[in-house]
Amino acid sequence: MRTVGIEGTAWAASAALYDSETDEVVIESDPYEPDSGGIHPREAAEHMGSAVPEVVSTILDHAAATAAPEADGPDIDAVAFSRGPGLGPCLRIVGTAARALAQSLSVPLVGVNHMVAHLEIGRHQSGFDSPVCLNASGANAHLLGYHNGRYRILGETMDTGVGNAIDKFTRHLGWSHPGGPKVEQRAAEGEYHDLPYVVKGMDFSFSGIMSAAKDAVDDGVPVEDVCAGLQETIFAMLTEVAERALSLTGTDELVLGGGVGQNARLREMLESMCEQRGAEFYAPEPRFLRDNAGMIAVLGAKMHAAGDTLEIAESSVDPNFRPDQVPVTWRGDDEDVVRAPTASGTVRGAEATVTIEGDRVIKRRVPKAYRHASLDDRLRAERTRAEARLTSAARRVGVPTPVVYDVDPATGTLVFQRVGDDDLAAALSVDRCRAVGRHLAAIHAAGFVHGDPTTRNVRVDDERTYLIDFGLGYHTGHVEDQAMDLHVFKQSVAGTAAEAEPLLAAVEEGYAAVGDEEVRTRLREIEGRGRYQSASQ
């Protein structure tokens, strides 16, 4: 079967031909290149209007030249197009071209989610069973895992996409687009400069680091040093949340997607992290990382084979097309990114190894080979101190936690009382989720947040539900920070539970019973912020 793919969400006017029998992909692209600054929507649409017909024509010529001798015409079985997310004017041009081509060839039309295509091309080429997928692109940065028939959002940026964040910094310097390769080049000549590091569970934020990087340059810090610090910090954040997603789900496979994935340092960090924890890592070749029609054609072929096609009248584009809105028709019902959790012996978490010795638990925050040594030393010491301090603080306000027996920030080691029989991930229930909601409300009232309340950071037995692992916690009275705690926990439940809705409702019921209603109001705002809802690049 041969499928034509057409891509044009923002930058790249692209067409491709995919032959599923030979697994060959031929791509023709003409990227939009602004004279200055970032993307200009009107200019991008004008570029699509002239470039899309040209790249499609080139691919059709190739299809005709390589068609079977007995074929009548270019021998094409389906036409796939990027339906969203992206810039509306660009998407509409691509949609119009795809509809016209499908009708002229009398073949089915397939509407592809651009972000799902980014991760599916890596899955297709890697042969992995069910990996966690890190998408790092211009307007997006998020972690996805296949669960209950859809790709679920495990974590994401809460403000701007990773590529756009870097571009904002380089525009401040007056550098031309794209900024990423220029930062990568200058970083190789600089020394690490310390910048803010913001991870909240598996979510993260880039706005603070961008402001600090701009201020550092303005204050006279060598631009090479700021670039080195920027690259080391941003990519360490992405690598850390990827490892947290691996730990939460229990899988040992990671796939990279998106244009920022072309950065050699990011790939190096992810590969190092996976090697250190015994996981497998795969990054597609660069032509499949940047925006391209090849990934649209490959996923389109899979969707067509599953009967997932569109009628012309139902083929409107969607600039806010979320990846978790896509029913994944082309994968088996028995697939799941979630693996059975372990509960005894030495357990490998996202940050530390945990050794159970009788009634004691020894937690060691191991050095991370992927992180710059200065950054790693700082984070391990800070988080060890915070965990000891806040675990005890939570206990004092009536929240069940383990007793802290010993702490050594220099080596990142803590010794705790052993509590619970299982992680909550292995024993989810409505009552236990309701208890977590109450516990979070109690610590918020006491003036601090947990920072990483996932189903792996809650221990349970027949009598109690315990909060553990306060390493990302901090003192704060801000409603935003408290609502993020709730968001992180609900996100971990939604991404791993078989029947999530009753559990999610119970979390909020527990919080509402003793917590501030303003926090739940802010939670609604946070749940609508995901940058993956916006234009993808």
Beta strands, then each sheet from edge to edge (+ up, - down):
strand 1: 2-7
strand 2: 12-19
strand 3: 24-31
strand 4: 78-84
strand 5: 109-113
strand 6: 132-136
strand 7: 141-147
strand 8: 150-156
strand 9: 199-200
strand 10: 203-204
strand 11: 253-257
strand 12: 280-282
strand 13: 346-348
strand 14: 352-357
strand 15: 360-365
strand 16: 404-408
strand 17: 413-417
strand 18: 422-423
strand 19: 448-449
strand 20: 458-460
strand 21: 465-467
strand 22: 474-475
sheet 1: 3+ 2- 1+ 4+ 5+
sheet 2: 8+ 7- 6+ 11+ 12+
sheet 3: 9+ 10-
sheet 4: 13+ 14- 15+ 17- 16+
sheet 5: 18+ 20- 21+
sheet 6: 19+ 22-
end
